[in-house]
Amino acid sequence: MTTSPAPHDPASPTGATGRRGPFLEGERVQLTDPKGRLHTITLGAGKQFHTHRGYLSHDDLIGSPDGSTVTNTAGVEYLALRPLLSDYVMSMPRGAAVVYPKDAGQIVAFADVFPGATVVEAGVGSGALSMSLLRAVGDHGRVHSFERRDDFATIARANAREFFGVDHPAWTVTVGDLVESLPEAVEPGTVDRVVLDMLAPWECLEVVADALAPGGVLICYVATATQLSRVAEAARDHGGFTEPEAWESLVRGWHLEGLAVRPQHRMHGHTGFLITTRRLAPGVTPPLRKRRPGKGYTDVSTGEALTPEDFGERPVSDKKVRRLARSLDEQSES
Protein backbone atom coordinates (compact mmCIF):
# COMPACT_ATOMS: atom_id res chain seq x y z
CA MET A 1 0.00 0.00 0.00
CA THR A 2 1.40 3.40 -0.98
CA THR A 3 0.25 6.83 0.10
CA SER A 4 1.11 10.15 -1.48
CA PRO A 5 2.77 12.76 0.72
CA ALA A 6 0.26 15.06 2.36
CA PRO A 7 0.42 18.65 1.05
CA HIS A 8 1.15 21.39 3.54
CA ASP A 9 -2.08 22.69 5.04
CA PRO A 10 -1.92 26.53 5.21
CA ALA A 11 -4.31 26.45 8.18
CA SER A 12 -1.99 24.11 10.07
CA PRO A 13 1.14 25.35 11.89
CA THR A 14 4.34 24.79 9.93
CA GLY A 15 5.74 21.35 10.61
CA ALA A 16 2.52 19.97 12.12
CA THR A 17 1.47 18.20 8.92
CA GLY A 18 2.75 14.65 9.03
CA ARG A 19 3.47 14.64 12.77
CA ARG A 20 0.53 12.28 13.31
CA GLY A 21 -1.42 9.72 11.29
CA PRO A 22 -0.13 6.86 9.12
CA PHE A 23 3.39 6.78 7.72
CA LEU A 24 3.65 8.46 4.32
CA GLU A 25 5.99 7.94 1.42
CA GLY A 26 8.92 10.35 1.68
CA GLU A 27 8.79 10.48 5.49
CA ARG A 28 11.71 9.69 7.78
CA VAL A 29 11.05 6.75 10.10
CA GLN A 30 13.18 5.58 13.01
CA LEU A 31 13.53 1.80 13.38
CA THR A 32 14.62 0.26 16.69
CA ASP A 33 15.87 -3.34 16.71
CA PRO A 34 15.64 -5.77 19.67
CA LYS A 35 19.04 -4.60 20.97
CA GLY A 36 17.99 -0.95 21.00
CA ARG A 37 20.01 0.04 17.95
CA LEU A 38 18.48 2.85 15.89
CA HIS A 39 18.20 3.07 12.11
CA THR A 40 16.64 6.06 10.35
CA ILE A 41 15.23 5.52 6.86
CA THR A 42 13.27 7.62 4.38
CA LEU A 43 10.26 5.68 3.12
CA GLY A 44 10.03 5.04 -0.60
CA ALA A 45 7.62 2.81 -2.52
CA GLY A 46 9.32 -0.39 -3.63
CA LYS A 47 12.48 0.23 -1.56
CA GLN A 48 14.03 -2.12 0.99
CA PHE A 49 16.00 -1.70 4.20
CA HIS A 50 18.87 -4.20 4.42
CA THR A 51 21.06 -5.29 7.33
CA HIS A 52 23.34 -8.29 7.79
CA ARG A 53 20.27 -10.03 9.22
CA GLY A 54 17.77 -9.84 6.39
CA TYR A 55 15.73 -6.99 4.95
CA LEU A 56 12.30 -5.44 5.18
CA SER A 57 10.15 -3.70 2.59
CA HIS A 58 9.27 -0.04 2.91
CA ASP A 59 5.84 -0.89 1.53
CA ASP A 60 5.14 -2.81 4.75
CA LEU A 61 5.49 0.47 6.66
CA ILE A 62 3.85 2.97 4.31
CA GLY A 63 0.27 3.42 5.46
CA SER A 64 0.91 1.85 8.89
CA PRO A 65 0.21 3.89 12.05
CA ASP A 66 3.00 5.52 14.02
CA GLY A 67 4.26 3.13 16.68
CA SER A 68 3.91 0.00 14.55
CA THR A 69 6.19 -3.02 14.38
CA VAL A 70 7.48 -4.71 11.25
CA THR A 71 9.33 -8.01 10.84
CA ASN A 72 12.11 -8.52 8.30
CA THR A 73 12.86 -11.62 6.24
CA ALA A 74 15.01 -13.11 9.02
CA GLY A 75 12.30 -12.74 11.63
CA VAL A 76 13.84 -9.70 13.34
CA GLU A 77 11.15 -7.36 14.65
CA TYR A 78 11.60 -3.58 14.48
CA LEU A 79 9.66 -0.84 16.22
CA ALA A 80 8.83 2.02 13.82
CA LEU A 81 8.31 5.58 15.09
CA ARG A 82 8.51 9.07 13.66
CA PRO A 83 11.73 10.70 14.90
CA LEU A 84 11.29 13.43 17.49
CA LEU A 85 13.06 16.74 16.95
CA SER A 86 15.75 15.60 19.39
CA ASP A 87 16.23 12.39 17.37
CA TYR A 88 16.41 14.30 14.11
CA VAL A 89 18.97 16.79 15.44
CA MET A 90 21.33 14.03 16.57
CA SER A 91 21.21 12.20 13.23
CA MET A 92 20.91 15.00 10.66
CA PRO A 93 23.79 16.10 8.41
CA ARG A 94 25.99 18.63 10.14
CA GLY A 95 28.70 21.02 9.05
CA ALA A 96 29.27 22.43 12.52
CA ALA A 97 28.74 20.93 15.95
CA VAL A 98 25.09 21.05 16.97
CA VAL A 99 23.57 22.49 20.13
CA TYR A 100 22.48 19.36 21.99
CA PRO A 101 18.76 18.97 22.75
CA LYS A 102 19.45 19.26 26.48
CA ASP A 103 20.92 22.74 25.91
CA ALA A 104 18.33 23.79 23.29
CA GLY A 105 15.58 22.97 25.77
CA GLN A 106 17.29 25.05 28.45
CA ILE A 107 17.69 27.96 26.04
CA VAL A 108 14.03 27.94 24.99
CA ALA A 109 12.85 27.66 28.60
CA PHE A 110 15.22 30.02 30.41
CA ALA A 111 15.15 32.65 27.66
CA ASP A 112 11.35 32.37 27.78
CA VAL A 113 10.97 32.15 23.99
CA PHE A 114 7.23 32.60 23.48
CA PRO A 115 4.82 32.30 20.50
CA GLY A 116 5.02 35.41 18.35
CA ALA A 117 8.38 36.52 19.76
CA THR A 118 11.07 38.19 17.68
CA VAL A 119 14.31 36.30 18.24
CA VAL A 120 17.82 36.98 16.94
CA GLU A 121 20.23 34.06 16.69
CA ALA A 122 23.95 33.98 15.81
CA GLY A 123 25.54 31.69 14.56
CA VAL A 124 23.37 29.11 12.91
CA GLY A 125 25.77 26.17 12.64
CA SER A 126 23.79 23.21 11.32
CA GLY A 127 20.39 24.61 12.32
CA ALA A 128 19.71 22.49 15.42
CA LEU A 129 18.92 25.38 17.76
CA SER A 130 17.15 27.28 14.97
CA MET A 131 14.52 24.55 14.70
CA SER A 132 13.79 24.66 18.44
CA LEU A 133 13.46 28.45 18.27
CA LEU A 134 11.13 28.23 15.26
CA ARG A 135 9.00 25.67 17.06
CA ALA A 136 8.73 28.04 20.03
CA VAL A 137 7.89 31.30 18.18
CA GLY A 138 5.47 29.66 15.74
CA ASP A 139 4.39 30.96 12.35
CA HIS A 140 3.56 34.42 13.71
CA GLY A 141 6.94 35.05 15.33
CA ARG A 142 10.28 35.90 13.75
CA VAL A 143 13.67 34.23 14.00
CA HIS A 144 16.48 36.28 12.45
CA SER A 145 19.52 34.02 12.18
CA PHE A 146 22.99 35.28 11.30
CA GLU A 147 25.82 33.06 10.09
CA ARG A 148 29.23 34.10 8.80
CA ARG A 149 29.75 30.98 6.67
CA ASP A 150 27.55 30.51 3.63
CA ASP A 151 28.12 26.73 3.59
CA PHE A 152 26.89 26.40 7.17
CA ALA A 153 23.81 28.48 6.32
CA THR A 154 23.07 26.22 3.34
CA ILE A 155 23.26 23.09 5.51
CA ALA A 156 21.06 24.67 8.19
CA ARG A 157 18.38 25.68 5.66
CA ALA A 158 18.36 22.17 4.16
CA ASN A 159 18.07 20.50 7.58
CA ALA A 160 15.19 22.74 8.64
CA ARG A 161 13.41 22.24 5.31
CA GLU A 162 13.74 18.48 5.66
CA PHE A 163 12.30 18.52 9.18
CA PHE A 164 9.44 21.00 8.69
CA GLY A 165 8.63 19.87 5.16
CA VAL A 166 8.76 23.46 3.84
CA ASP A 167 10.80 26.60 4.33
CA HIS A 168 9.59 27.96 7.66
CA PRO A 169 7.79 31.30 7.11
CA ALA A 170 9.12 32.78 10.37
CA TRP A 171 12.79 32.22 9.51
CA THR A 172 15.25 34.61 7.91
CA VAL A 173 18.87 33.55 7.50
CA THR A 174 21.45 36.26 6.79
CA VAL A 175 24.99 35.39 5.78
CA GLY A 176 27.21 38.00 7.37
CA ASP A 177 28.58 39.44 10.59
CA LEU A 178 26.03 40.12 13.33
CA VAL A 179 27.52 43.49 14.30
CA GLU A 180 27.31 44.76 10.74
CA SER A 181 24.04 43.13 9.69
CA LEU A 182 21.76 43.34 12.73
CA PRO A 183 21.08 47.12 12.61
CA GLU A 184 19.94 46.72 9.00
CA ALA A 185 17.65 43.79 9.81
CA VAL A 186 15.72 45.05 12.86
CA GLU A 187 14.60 48.33 14.35
CA PRO A 188 16.16 49.39 17.67
CA GLY A 189 14.31 48.11 20.71
CA THR A 190 12.16 45.59 18.80
CA VAL A 191 13.86 42.26 19.57
CA ASP A 192 12.51 40.15 22.43
CA ARG A 193 15.26 37.56 22.73
CA VAL A 194 18.86 37.21 21.51
CA VAL A 195 20.72 33.89 21.46
CA LEU A 196 24.45 33.97 20.74
CA ASP A 197 26.35 30.78 19.93
CA MET A 198 29.70 32.16 18.84
CA LEU A 199 33.36 32.43 19.84
CA ALA A 200 33.34 36.02 21.13
CA PRO A 201 29.80 37.11 22.08
CA TRP A 202 31.18 39.97 24.19
CA GLU A 203 32.10 41.76 20.97
CA CYS A 204 28.41 42.03 20.06
CA LEU A 205 26.95 43.47 23.27
CA GLU A 206 26.59 47.03 21.98
CA VAL A 207 24.58 46.10 18.89
CA VAL A 208 22.57 43.55 20.86
CA ALA A 209 21.72 46.12 23.53
CA ASP A 210 20.45 48.51 20.85
CA ALA A 211 18.25 45.81 19.30
CA LEU A 212 16.75 44.40 22.52
CA ALA A 213 13.53 45.75 23.96
CA PRO A 214 13.61 46.71 27.67
CA GLY A 215 13.35 43.50 29.66
CA GLY A 216 14.49 41.44 26.68
CA VAL A 217 16.68 38.42 27.33
CA LEU A 218 20.20 37.78 26.09
CA ILE A 219 21.43 34.21 26.44
CA CYS A 220 24.87 33.04 25.31
CA TYR A 221 26.10 29.51 24.73
CA VAL A 222 29.87 29.23 25.21
CA ALA A 223 32.21 26.27 25.44
CA THR A 224 34.91 27.36 27.91
CA ALA A 225 35.15 28.98 31.32
CA THR A 226 37.32 31.73 29.83
CA GLN A 227 34.56 32.71 27.41
CA LEU A 228 32.04 32.55 30.23
CA SER A 229 34.06 34.98 32.31
CA ARG A 230 34.59 37.40 29.43
CA VAL A 231 30.86 37.54 28.66
CA ALA A 232 29.94 38.14 32.29
CA GLU A 233 32.46 40.93 32.78
CA ALA A 234 31.56 42.59 29.48
CA ALA A 235 27.86 42.58 30.42
CA ARG A 236 28.68 44.19 33.77
CA ASP A 237 30.95 46.77 32.17
CA HIS A 238 28.30 47.68 29.60
CA GLY A 239 25.94 48.89 32.31
CA GLY A 240 22.73 48.23 30.38
CA PHE A 241 22.15 44.66 31.54
CA THR A 242 21.11 42.94 34.74
CA GLU A 243 23.58 40.85 36.74
CA PRO A 244 24.36 37.79 34.57
CA GLU A 245 23.62 34.25 35.69
CA ALA A 246 25.42 31.15 34.42
CA TRP A 247 24.99 27.38 34.58
CA GLU A 248 25.49 24.13 32.71
CA SER A 249 23.33 21.03 32.46
CA LEU A 250 24.54 17.45 32.80
CA VAL A 251 22.18 14.66 31.75
CA ARG A 252 22.66 11.14 33.08
CA GLY A 253 20.43 8.35 31.84
CA TRP A 254 19.38 5.38 33.96
CA HIS A 255 19.46 1.67 33.18
CA LEU A 256 16.05 0.10 33.88
CA GLU A 257 16.00 -3.69 33.82
CA GLY A 258 14.02 -5.44 36.56
CA LEU A 259 15.75 -4.77 39.86
CA ALA A 260 18.91 -3.60 38.06
CA VAL A 261 18.04 0.09 38.29
CA ARG A 262 21.22 2.15 38.22
CA PRO A 263 22.84 5.11 36.45
CA GLN A 264 24.13 4.40 32.97
CA HIS A 265 27.89 4.22 32.56
CA ARG A 266 27.84 6.96 29.94
CA MET A 267 26.29 10.38 30.24
CA HIS A 268 25.96 13.66 28.36
CA GLY A 269 28.47 15.66 30.35
CA HIS A 270 29.79 19.12 29.61
CA THR A 271 28.69 20.46 26.24
CA GLY A 272 28.64 24.16 26.98
CA PHE A 273 27.87 26.89 29.49
CA LEU A 274 24.78 29.06 29.35
CA ILE A 275 24.84 32.63 30.60
CA THR A 276 21.81 34.90 30.61
CA THR A 277 21.07 38.54 31.37
CA ARG A 278 18.26 41.00 30.65
CA ARG A 279 18.17 44.42 29.03
CA LEU A 280 17.55 47.36 31.31
CA ALA A 281 15.31 50.25 30.32
CA PRO A 282 17.06 53.21 28.60
CA GLY A 283 18.86 55.44 31.07
CA VAL A 284 18.60 52.93 33.91
CA THR A 285 21.77 51.74 35.60
CA PRO A 286 21.88 48.48 37.56
CA PRO A 287 22.08 48.63 41.36
CA LEU A 288 25.65 48.78 42.55
CA ARG A 289 26.91 45.34 43.49
CA LYS A 290 28.48 45.26 46.92
CA ARG A 291 31.88 43.73 46.37
CA ARG A 292 34.55 43.61 48.98
CA PRO A 293 37.72 45.06 47.50
CA GLY A 294 40.91 43.15 47.99
CA LYS A 295 44.48 42.95 46.81
CA GLY A 296 45.30 40.40 44.17
CA TYR A 297 46.96 39.62 40.89
CA THR A 298 46.74 41.77 37.80
CA ASP A 299 44.83 40.77 34.66
CA VAL A 300 47.35 41.51 31.91
CA SER A 301 44.55 42.04 29.38
CA THR A 302 42.83 44.80 31.38
CA GLY A 303 45.41 45.92 33.92
CA GLU A 304 42.86 45.42 36.69
CA ALA A 305 43.65 43.64 39.94
CA LEU A 306 42.37 40.09 40.32
CA THR A 307 41.25 38.89 43.73
CA PRO A 308 40.46 35.43 45.10
CA GLU A 309 36.82 36.52 45.15
CA ASP A 310 37.01 36.90 41.35
CA PHE A 311 37.52 33.15 41.18
CA GLY A 312 34.76 32.32 43.65
CA GLU A 313 37.04 31.80 46.64
CA ARG A 314 35.95 32.83 50.12
CA PRO A 315 38.11 35.63 51.49
CA VAL A 316 40.44 34.85 54.42
CA SER A 317 40.77 37.60 57.00
CA ASP A 318 44.21 38.94 57.89
CA LYS A 319 43.30 38.51 61.55
CA LYS A 320 42.76 34.78 61.09
CA VAL A 321 46.04 34.42 59.22
CA ARG A 322 47.96 36.28 61.95
CA ARG A 323 46.35 34.14 64.66
CA LEU A 324 47.24 30.95 62.80
CA ALA A 325 50.83 32.12 62.26
CA ARG A 326 51.18 33.02 65.95
CA SER A 327 49.82 29.62 66.94
CA LEU A 328 52.32 27.83 64.70
CA ASP A 329 55.18 29.92 66.12
CA GLU A 330 54.21 28.99 69.68
CA GLN A 331 54.05 25.30 68.73
CA SER A 332 57.52 25.42 67.17
CA GLU A 333 59.03 27.14 70.26
CA SER A 334 57.56 24.57 72.60
C-alpha positions as CSV (number, residue, x, y, z in Angstrom):
1,M,0.0,0.0,0.0
2,T,1.4,3.4,-1.0
3,T,0.2,6.8,0.1
4,S,1.1,10.2,-1.5
5,P,2.8,12.8,0.7
6,A,0.3,15.1,2.4
7,P,0.4,18.6,1.0
8,H,1.2,21.4,3.5
9,D,-2.1,22.7,5.0
10,P,-1.9,26.5,5.2
11,A,-4.3,26.5,8.2
12,S,-2.0,24.1,10.1
13,P,1.1,25.3,11.9
14,T,4.3,24.8,9.9
15,G,5.7,21.3,10.6
16,A,2.5,20.0,12.1
17,T,1.5,18.2,8.9
18,G,2.7,14.7,9.0
19,R,3.5,14.6,12.8
20,R,0.5,12.3,13.3
21,G,-1.4,9.7,11.3
22,P,-0.1,6.9,9.1
23,F,3.4,6.8,7.7
24,L,3.6,8.5,4.3
25,E,6.0,7.9,1.4
26,G,8.9,10.3,1.7
27,E,8.8,10.5,5.5
28,R,11.7,9.7,7.8
29,V,11.0,6.7,10.1
30,Q,13.2,5.6,13.0
31,L,13.5,1.8,13.4
32,T,14.6,0.3,16.7
33,D,15.9,-3.3,16.7
34,P,15.6,-5.8,19.7
35,K,19.0,-4.6,21.0
36,G,18.0,-1.0,21.0
37,R,20.0,0.0,17.9
38,L,18.5,2.8,15.9
39,H,18.2,3.1,12.1
40,T,16.6,6.1,10.3
41,I,15.2,5.5,6.9
42,T,13.3,7.6,4.4
43,L,10.3,5.7,3.1
44,G,10.0,5.0,-0.6
45,A,7.6,2.8,-2.5
46,G,9.3,-0.4,-3.6
47,K,12.5,0.2,-1.6
48,Q,14.0,-2.1,1.0
49,F,16.0,-1.7,4.2
50,H,18.9,-4.2,4.4
51,T,21.1,-5.3,7.3
52,H,23.3,-8.3,7.8
53,R,20.3,-10.0,9.2
54,G,17.8,-9.8,6.4
55,Y,15.7,-7.0,4.9
56,L,12.3,-5.4,5.2
57,S,10.2,-3.7,2.6
58,H,9.3,0.0,2.9
59,D,5.8,-0.9,1.5
60,D,5.1,-2.8,4.8
61,L,5.5,0.5,6.7
62,I,3.8,3.0,4.3
63,G,0.3,3.4,5.5
64,S,0.9,1.9,8.9
65,P,0.2,3.9,12.0
66,D,3.0,5.5,14.0
67,G,4.3,3.1,16.7
68,S,3.9,0.0,14.6
69,T,6.2,-3.0,14.4
70,V,7.5,-4.7,11.2
71,T,9.3,-8.0,10.8
72,N,12.1,-8.5,8.3
73,T,12.9,-11.6,6.2
74,A,15.0,-13.1,9.0
75,G,12.3,-12.7,11.6
76,V,13.8,-9.7,13.3
77,E,11.1,-7.4,14.7
78,Y,11.6,-3.6,14.5
79,L,9.7,-0.8,16.2
80,A,8.8,2.0,13.8
81,L,8.3,5.6,15.1
82,R,8.5,9.1,13.7
83,P,11.7,10.7,14.9
84,L,11.3,13.4,17.5
85,L,13.1,16.7,16.9
86,S,15.8,15.6,19.4
87,D,16.2,12.4,17.4
88,Y,16.4,14.3,14.1
89,V,19.0,16.8,15.4
90,M,21.3,14.0,16.6
91,S,21.2,12.2,13.2
92,M,20.9,15.0,10.7
93,P,23.8,16.1,8.4
94,R,26.0,18.6,10.1
95,G,28.7,21.0,9.1
96,A,29.3,22.4,12.5
97,A,28.7,20.9,16.0
98,V,25.1,21.1,17.0
99,V,23.6,22.5,20.1
100,Y,22.5,19.4,22.0
101,P,18.8,19.0,22.7
102,K,19.5,19.3,26.5
103,D,20.9,22.7,25.9
104,A,18.3,23.8,23.3
105,G,15.6,23.0,25.8
106,Q,17.3,25.1,28.5
107,I,17.7,28.0,26.0
108,V,14.0,27.9,25.0
109,A,12.9,27.7,28.6
110,F,15.2,30.0,30.4
111,A,15.2,32.6,27.7
112,D,11.3,32.4,27.8
113,V,11.0,32.2,24.0
114,F,7.2,32.6,23.5
115,P,4.8,32.3,20.5
116,G,5.0,35.4,18.3
117,A,8.4,36.5,19.8
118,T,11.1,38.2,17.7
119,V,14.3,36.3,18.2
120,V,17.8,37.0,16.9
121,E,20.2,34.1,16.7
122,A,23.9,34.0,15.8
123,G,25.5,31.7,14.6
124,V,23.4,29.1,12.9
125,G,25.8,26.2,12.6
126,S,23.8,23.2,11.3
127,G,20.4,24.6,12.3
128,A,19.7,22.5,15.4
129,L,18.9,25.4,17.8
130,S,17.2,27.3,15.0
131,M,14.5,24.5,14.7
132,S,13.8,24.7,18.4
133,L,13.5,28.4,18.3
134,L,11.1,28.2,15.3
135,R,9.0,25.7,17.1
136,A,8.7,28.0,20.0
137,V,7.9,31.3,18.2
138,G,5.5,29.7,15.7
139,D,4.4,31.0,12.4
140,H,3.6,34.4,13.7
141,G,6.9,35.0,15.3
142,R,10.3,35.9,13.8
143,V,13.7,34.2,14.0
144,H,16.5,36.3,12.4
145,S,19.5,34.0,12.2
146,F,23.0,35.3,11.3
147,E,25.8,33.1,10.1
148,R,29.2,34.1,8.8
149,R,29.7,31.0,6.7
150,D,27.6,30.5,3.6
151,D,28.1,26.7,3.6
152,F,26.9,26.4,7.2
153,A,23.8,28.5,6.3
154,T,23.1,26.2,3.3
155,I,23.3,23.1,5.5
156,A,21.1,24.7,8.2
157,R,18.4,25.7,5.7
158,A,18.4,22.2,4.2
159,N,18.1,20.5,7.6
160,A,15.2,22.7,8.6
161,R,13.4,22.2,5.3
162,E,13.7,18.5,5.7
163,F,12.3,18.5,9.2
164,F,9.4,21.0,8.7
165,G,8.6,19.9,5.2
166,V,8.8,23.5,3.8
167,D,10.8,26.6,4.3
168,H,9.6,28.0,7.7
169,P,7.8,31.3,7.1
170,A,9.1,32.8,10.4
171,W,12.8,32.2,9.5
172,T,15.2,34.6,7.9
173,V,18.9,33.6,7.5
174,T,21.4,36.3,6.8
175,V,25.0,35.4,5.8
176,G,27.2,38.0,7.4
177,D,28.6,39.4,10.6
178,L,26.0,40.1,13.3
179,V,27.5,43.5,14.3
180,E,27.3,44.8,10.7
181,S,24.0,43.1,9.7
182,L,21.8,43.3,12.7
183,P,21.1,47.1,12.6
184,E,19.9,46.7,9.0
185,A,17.7,43.8,9.8
186,V,15.7,45.0,12.9
187,E,14.6,48.3,14.4
188,P,16.2,49.4,17.7
189,G,14.3,48.1,20.7
190,T,12.2,45.6,18.8
191,V,13.9,42.3,19.6
192,D,12.5,40.1,22.4
193,R,15.3,37.6,22.7
194,V,18.9,37.2,21.5
195,V,20.7,33.9,21.5
196,L,24.5,34.0,20.7
197,D,26.3,30.8,19.9
198,M,29.7,32.2,18.8
199,L,33.4,32.4,19.8
200,A,33.3,36.0,21.1
201,P,29.8,37.1,22.1
202,W,31.2,40.0,24.2
203,E,32.1,41.8,21.0
204,C,28.4,42.0,20.1
205,L,27.0,43.5,23.3
206,E,26.6,47.0,22.0
207,V,24.6,46.1,18.9
208,V,22.6,43.5,20.9
209,A,21.7,46.1,23.5
210,D,20.5,48.5,20.8
211,A,18.2,45.8,19.3
212,L,16.7,44.4,22.5
213,A,13.5,45.7,24.0
214,P,13.6,46.7,27.7
215,G,13.3,43.5,29.7
216,G,14.5,41.4,26.7
217,V,16.7,38.4,27.3
218,L,20.2,37.8,26.1
219,I,21.4,34.2,26.4
220,C,24.9,33.0,25.3
221,Y,26.1,29.5,24.7
222,V,29.9,29.2,25.2
223,A,32.2,26.3,25.4
224,T,34.9,27.4,27.9
225,A,35.2,29.0,31.3
226,T,37.3,31.7,29.8
227,Q,34.6,32.7,27.4
228,L,32.0,32.6,30.2
229,S,34.1,35.0,32.3
230,R,34.6,37.4,29.4
231,V,30.9,37.5,28.7
232,A,29.9,38.1,32.3
233,E,32.5,40.9,32.8
234,A,31.6,42.6,29.5
235,A,27.9,42.6,30.4
236,R,28.7,44.2,33.8
237,D,30.9,46.8,32.2
238,H,28.3,47.7,29.6
239,G,25.9,48.9,32.3
240,G,22.7,48.2,30.4
241,F,22.2,44.7,31.5
242,T,21.1,42.9,34.7
243,E,23.6,40.9,36.7
244,P,24.4,37.8,34.6
245,E,23.6,34.2,35.7
246,A,25.4,31.1,34.4
247,W,25.0,27.4,34.6
248,E,25.5,24.1,32.7
249,S,23.3,21.0,32.5
250,L,24.5,17.5,32.8
251,V,22.2,14.7,31.8
252,R,22.7,11.1,33.1
253,G,20.4,8.4,31.8
254,W,19.4,5.4,34.0
255,H,19.5,1.7,33.2
256,L,16.1,0.1,33.9
257,E,16.0,-3.7,33.8
258,G,14.0,-5.4,36.6
259,L,15.8,-4.8,39.9
260,A,18.9,-3.6,38.1
261,V,18.0,0.1,38.3
262,R,21.2,2.2,38.2
263,P,22.8,5.1,36.5
264,Q,24.1,4.4,33.0
265,H,27.9,4.2,32.6
266,R,27.8,7.0,29.9
267,M,26.3,10.4,30.2
268,H,26.0,13.7,28.4
269,G,28.5,15.7,30.3
270,H,29.8,19.1,29.6
271,T,28.7,20.5,26.2
272,G,28.6,24.2,27.0
273,F,27.9,26.9,29.5
274,L,24.8,29.1,29.3
275,I,24.8,32.6,30.6
276,T,21.8,34.9,30.6
277,T,21.1,38.5,31.4
278,R,18.3,41.0,30.6
279,R,18.2,44.4,29.0
280,L,17.6,47.4,31.3
281,A,15.3,50.3,30.3
282,P,17.1,53.2,28.6
283,G,18.9,55.4,31.1
284,V,18.6,52.9,33.9
285,T,21.8,51.7,35.6
286,P,21.9,48.5,37.6
287,P,22.1,48.6,41.4
288,L,25.6,48.8,42.6
289,R,26.9,45.3,43.5
290,K,28.5,45.3,46.9
291,R,31.9,43.7,46.4
292,R,34.6,43.6,49.0
293,P,37.7,45.1,47.5
294,G,40.9,43.1,48.0
295,K,44.5,42.9,46.8
296,G,45.3,40.4,44.2
297,Y,47.0,39.6,40.9
298,T,46.7,41.8,37.8
299,D,44.8,40.8,34.7
300,V,47.3,41.5,31.9
301,S,44.5,42.0,29.4
302,T,42.8,44.8,31.4
303,G,45.4,45.9,33.9
304,E,42.9,45.4,36.7
305,A,43.6,43.6,39.9
306,L,42.4,40.1,40.3
307,T,41.3,38.9,43.7
308,P,40.5,35.4,45.1
309,E,36.8,36.5,45.1
310,D,37.0,36.9,41.4
311,F,37.5,33.1,41.2
312,G,34.8,32.3,43.6
313,E,37.0,31.8,46.6
314,R,36.0,32.8,50.1
315,P,38.1,35.6,51.5
316,V,40.4,34.8,54.4
317,S,40.8,37.6,57.0
318,D,44.2,38.9,57.9
319,K,43.3,38.5,61.6
320,K,42.8,34.8,61.1
321,V,46.0,34.4,59.2
322,R,48.0,36.3,62.0
323,R,46.3,34.1,64.7
324,L,47.2,31.0,62.8
325,A,50.8,32.1,62.3
326,R,51.2,33.0,66.0
327,S,49.8,29.6,66.9
328,L,52.3,27.8,64.7
329,D,55.2,29.9,66.1
330,E,54.2,29.0,69.7
331,Q,54.1,25.3,68.7
332,S,57.5,25.4,67.2
333,E,59.0,27.1,70.3
334,S,57.6,24.6,72.6
